[in-house]
Amino acid sequence: MVLIFLFLTGFGLAVSGGVSIIAYMNFLPVGVSWGEYIIFIVGRPECYFFPTGILLMAVALFRYPNNL
């Protein structure tokens, strides 16, 4: 049960962070370069939800016992 909660929490964080990263891509047509975009999203705390969520999902998946 704990692993399911951990996985779902990680999934929610990954979705939230991924949506933020994609939403900030709207700065690219305005004239912001890819380098400036990367520097910008590294400074945004909500963009750290994506790697944190991926890490939580990986922990939940790899700790799941395989009883096959």
N, C-alpha and C positions, 0 to 999 in steps of 0.2 A: 504494500500500500504506500509505503514511503517512497519507493522508486517511481511509482506512478505519479505521485504528487510532485516529485523532483523533476520528472520528465515534462509534466504539463506546465510547471513553473518555468522551466527552461524554454519550452516552446513559446509561451507567452512573451517572455523577454526577447527571444530571437525575433519574433514577429514585430514587436514594438520597435526594436532597434533597427530591423531591416526596413520597416516603413519610414522611419526617420531618415535613414541613409538615402533611400530613394526619393523622399520628399525634398531633401536638400540638393538633389541633382537638378532641381529647377533653377539653381544658380548658374548652371553651365551655359544655357542659352543667353544669359545676360552678358557674358564675356569673361567669366571666371575660368581660369585654366584648370586642368586636372590636378596639377600640383597644389594650387591654392585651395581647391576643393578638398583634397586629402588633408591638408593642414587644418582646414576649417573643421572637418568632421572629427579629427583627432582631438580637437579642443572642446567638443560638445559632449557632455556627460551622457545624454540619452543615446548616443551612438555606441556606447560601451555595453549597452544591453544586448546587442547582437552577439558579440563573442562570448559574453557571459552565459547567454542562453544556450549557445552551441555547446559550451563546456558542460553545463548542467545536463543537457540531453545526452551527451557522450558518456558522462559518469553514470547516468541512470541506465543507459543501454548496455554498457560494458560490465556493470555490476549485477545485471539481471541473470539469475541462474538458468543455465540451459539444462533442462531435465528431459531431453529428447531421447 
